[in-house]
Amino acid sequence: MANNIYATTQPSSDTYPAGASRNNTNGTDQDVLERAKIREICEGWGLYRDAAEWTNYRSMFHDDAYIATSWHQGGIDDFIEASKKGFAMQDEGFMYILHRIIGQTVDVQGDRAVSKMKVTITCRYNFEGGVEKGGFEMDNEADCRFFFLLEKRKGKWGVVFYTLLFDKDKMVPVNPGREYMIPEEEASKYPSGYRYLAWCEANISKTPPKMDLNSHGPERDVLYGKCKDWLDGKTVKPNLTGTDEVKSW
């Protein structure tokens, strides 16, 4: 039997936050309102970032927020500056990133919350110099799960940590008559959930991909465990999907 590279199993019971309010299965109407506030905040990731509404985007986060994507990791203000540079560098091969927000769940426990949001990230890449130089474009589409760890401070919810896990991805030619064959022996070196995106980041954007964001790997339970720790009021430090802490945070 071939290896199941998209293995999907129930998270460990040790990572389940039993005391949280979620999906109106327990708690009060006020809890529902708090979850609605959190959903509104988290949906700003795609709606604000994709439109370069940086003031609105920044309002989602507390000042000490830490962001870990596949292509960049650091504080929120550093991430915004890197995103601005990315928009400006598309003619140099940097990916054009958009988000399709599908839905989310929210767990609230006291003044802390975790939102898990289903998203498809679409990244447009230029191959062979792009259309204007006789080349062509392809889209990477990655189905993933966004994780927002939030805290209510002085009556205001804000994101403290953000990261994601990837489920699967694919390459789609923009012009059906033009395509590029990514060598499978190269793509297979990357995690199964985002192997083509990771290849493009390494070879086109020249941004070495973070390698522990695979929803089908052990990092999934590491992240779920840290989400539970967060809701339980414990100290959480990045790397949220790995065992090593980020010393500079």
C-alpha positions as CSV (number, residue, x, y, z in Angstrom):
1,M,0.0,0.0,0.0
2,A,1.3,3.4,-0.9
3,N,2.0,5.8,1.9
4,N,-0.9,8.1,2.8
5,I,0.8,11.5,2.4
6,Y,-2.5,13.2,3.3
7,A,-3.1,11.2,6.5
8,T,-5.8,12.9,8.5
9,T,-6.5,11.6,12.1
10,Q,-8.2,12.9,15.2
11,P,-6.0,15.2,17.2
12,S,-4.7,13.8,20.5
13,S,-7.3,14.0,23.3
14,D,-4.6,15.7,25.4
15,T,-4.9,18.8,23.1
16,Y,-8.7,19.2,23.5
17,P,-9.6,22.4,25.5
18,A,-12.6,20.9,27.4
19,G,-13.5,24.1,29.3
20,A,-13.9,26.4,26.3
21,S,-17.1,27.9,24.9
22,R,-17.6,27.0,21.2
23,N,-20.3,26.7,18.6
24,N,-23.1,27.5,21.1
25,T,-22.8,24.1,22.6
26,N,-22.3,25.7,26.0
27,G,-22.0,29.2,27.5
28,T,-24.3,32.2,27.2
29,D,-25.5,34.5,24.5
30,Q,-22.8,36.9,25.6
31,D,-20.3,34.1,24.7
32,V,-21.8,34.0,21.2
33,L,-21.3,37.7,20.8
34,E,-17.6,37.4,21.9
35,R,-17.1,34.7,19.3
36,A,-18.7,36.9,16.6
37,K,-16.3,39.7,17.5
38,I,-13.4,37.3,17.2
39,R,-14.6,36.0,13.8
40,E,-14.8,39.6,12.5
41,I,-11.3,40.3,13.6
42,C,-9.8,37.2,12.1
43,E,-11.6,37.6,8.7
44,G,-9.7,40.9,8.4
45,W,-6.6,38.9,7.5
46,G,-7.7,38.3,3.9
47,L,-10.0,41.2,3.5
48,Y,-7.6,43.9,4.7
49,R,-4.2,42.4,3.7
50,D,-5.2,41.5,0.2
51,A,-6.4,45.1,-0.4
52,A,-3.3,46.7,1.3
53,E,-5.5,48.3,4.0
54,W,-2.6,48.3,6.4
55,T,-4.2,50.5,9.1
56,N,-7.2,48.3,9.3
57,Y,-5.0,45.2,9.1
58,R,-2.7,46.4,11.9
59,S,-5.8,47.0,14.2
60,M,-6.3,43.2,14.4
61,F,-3.2,42.7,16.4
62,H,-1.8,43.5,19.8
63,D,1.6,45.2,19.6
64,D,3.6,42.1,20.6
65,A,1.9,39.8,18.0
66,Y,4.1,37.2,16.3
67,I,3.3,36.0,12.8
68,A,4.6,32.8,11.2
69,T,3.8,32.1,7.6
70,S,5.5,29.8,5.1
71,W,7.6,32.7,3.7
72,H,8.1,35.0,6.7
73,Q,8.3,34.8,10.5
74,G,8.5,37.8,12.9
75,G,6.7,40.5,14.7
76,I,3.5,42.1,13.2
77,D,5.1,45.3,12.1
78,D,8.0,43.5,10.5
79,F,5.5,41.3,8.7
80,I,3.6,44.2,7.4
81,E,6.7,45.8,6.0
82,A,7.7,42.5,4.4
83,S,4.2,42.2,2.8
84,K,4.4,45.7,1.4
85,K,7.8,44.8,-0.2
86,G,6.3,41.7,-1.6
87,F,3.5,43.6,-3.3
88,A,6.2,45.9,-4.8
89,M,8.4,43.0,-6.0
90,Q,6.0,41.0,-8.1
91,D,7.8,41.9,-11.3
92,E,10.9,40.4,-9.7
93,G,9.3,37.1,-9.1
94,F,7.6,37.5,-5.7
95,M,4.2,35.8,-5.4
96,Y,1.0,37.8,-5.6
97,I,-1.0,36.5,-2.6
98,L,-4.8,36.4,-2.2
99,H,-7.1,34.6,0.3
100,R,-10.4,32.9,0.0
101,I,-12.0,32.7,3.5
102,I,-14.2,29.6,3.8
103,G,-15.3,29.5,7.5
104,Q,-14.0,29.3,11.0
105,T,-14.6,28.0,14.5
106,V,-13.8,29.9,17.7
107,D,-13.0,28.6,21.2
108,V,-13.2,31.1,24.1
109,Q,-12.0,30.5,27.6
110,G,-11.9,33.6,29.9
111,D,-9.9,36.4,28.2
112,R,-8.2,34.1,25.7
113,A,-9.5,32.6,22.4
114,V,-8.4,30.5,19.5
115,S,-9.8,30.8,16.0
116,K,-9.3,28.1,13.4
117,M,-10.1,29.4,9.9
118,K,-10.4,27.4,6.7
119,V,-8.7,29.3,3.9
120,T,-7.5,28.8,0.3
121,I,-4.4,30.8,-0.4
122,T,-3.8,31.6,-4.1
123,C,-0.4,32.7,-5.1
124,R,0.3,33.9,-8.7
125,Y,3.8,33.2,-10.0
126,N,5.6,34.4,-13.1
127,F,7.4,31.8,-15.1
128,E,10.1,32.6,-17.6
129,G,9.9,36.3,-16.8
130,G,6.1,36.6,-16.9
131,V,3.7,37.6,-19.6
132,E,5.4,40.9,-20.4
133,K,8.7,39.2,-21.1
134,G,7.2,36.4,-23.2
135,G,6.7,34.0,-20.3
136,F,3.5,33.0,-18.5
137,E,1.7,32.8,-15.2
138,M,0.6,30.0,-12.9
139,D,-1.4,30.0,-9.7
140,N,-0.6,27.9,-6.7
141,E,-3.8,27.1,-4.7
142,A,-3.2,25.9,-1.2
143,D,-6.0,24.6,1.1
144,C,-5.0,25.4,4.6
145,R,-6.1,26.2,8.2
146,F,-5.3,29.5,9.9
147,F,-4.7,29.6,13.6
148,F,-5.2,32.8,15.5
149,L,-4.4,33.0,19.3
150,L,-6.1,36.0,20.7
151,E,-6.3,37.8,24.1
152,K,-8.7,40.3,25.5
153,R,-6.7,43.2,27.0
154,K,-8.4,46.2,28.6
155,G,-11.6,45.1,27.0
156,K,-10.2,44.7,23.5
157,W,-9.6,41.5,21.6
158,G,-6.5,41.2,19.5
159,V,-4.3,38.6,17.9
160,V,-1.2,37.7,19.8
161,F,0.0,34.7,17.6
162,Y,-0.8,33.6,14.1
163,T,0.3,30.6,12.1
164,L,-1.1,28.0,9.7
165,L,-1.1,24.4,8.6
166,F,-1.4,23.3,5.0
167,D,-3.7,20.5,3.8
168,K,-2.9,20.2,0.1
169,D,-1.9,22.4,-2.9
170,K,-1.8,22.4,-6.7
171,M,-0.5,24.4,-9.6
172,V,-3.0,25.8,-12.1
173,P,-2.0,27.4,-15.4
174,V,-3.5,30.9,-15.9
175,N,-3.4,30.4,-19.7
176,P,-4.6,26.9,-20.4
177,G,-2.1,26.6,-23.2
178,R,0.9,27.3,-21.1
179,E,2.3,25.3,-18.2
180,Y,5.4,24.4,-16.4
181,M,6.4,20.9,-15.2
182,I,7.8,21.1,-11.7
183,P,10.2,18.2,-11.3
184,E,8.5,15.8,-8.9
185,E,11.8,14.6,-7.5
186,E,12.4,18.2,-6.3
187,A,8.8,18.9,-5.1
188,S,8.8,15.6,-3.1
189,K,11.5,17.1,-0.8
190,Y,8.9,19.4,0.6
191,P,6.0,18.7,3.0
192,S,3.0,17.0,1.4
193,G,0.5,19.7,2.3
194,Y,2.3,22.5,0.4
195,R,5.0,20.8,-1.7
196,Y,4.5,23.0,-4.9
197,L,4.1,26.2,-3.0
198,A,7.3,25.5,-1.1
199,W,9.1,24.7,-4.3
200,C,7.9,28.0,-5.8
201,E,8.9,29.9,-2.7
202,A,12.4,28.4,-2.8
203,N,13.0,28.6,-6.5
204,I,11.0,31.6,-7.8
205,S,10.4,33.9,-4.8
206,K,13.8,33.0,-3.3
207,T,12.2,32.9,0.2
208,P,13.2,29.6,1.9
209,P,10.0,28.0,3.1
210,K,9.3,27.2,6.7
211,M,9.2,23.4,6.7
212,D,7.0,22.5,9.8
213,L,3.6,23.7,8.6
214,N,2.2,20.4,7.3
215,S,-1.2,19.4,8.7
216,H,-0.4,15.8,8.1
217,G,2.8,15.8,10.2
218,P,3.6,15.8,13.9
219,E,3.6,19.6,14.0
220,R,-0.2,19.4,13.9
221,D,-0.4,18.0,17.5
222,V,2.3,20.4,18.6
223,L,0.2,23.3,17.5
224,Y,-3.0,21.9,18.9
225,G,-1.2,21.4,22.2
226,K,0.0,25.0,22.2
227,C,-3.6,26.2,21.4
228,K,-4.8,24.4,24.5
229,D,-2.0,25.8,26.6
230,W,-3.0,29.3,25.4
231,L,-6.6,28.8,26.4
232,D,-5.5,27.4,29.8
233,G,-3.6,30.6,30.5
234,K,-0.1,29.2,30.1
235,T,2.8,30.9,28.5
236,V,3.2,30.2,24.8
237,K,6.2,31.1,22.7
238,P,7.0,30.5,19.1
239,N,7.8,28.3,17.2
240,L,4.1,27.3,17.5
241,T,4.4,24.3,15.2
242,G,7.8,23.0,16.4
243,T,9.6,22.2,19.6
244,D,12.2,24.9,19.5
245,E,11.4,28.4,20.8
246,V,12.3,31.5,18.7
247,K,15.0,33.1,20.8
248,S,14.7,36.6,19.4
249,W,11.0,37.0,20.2
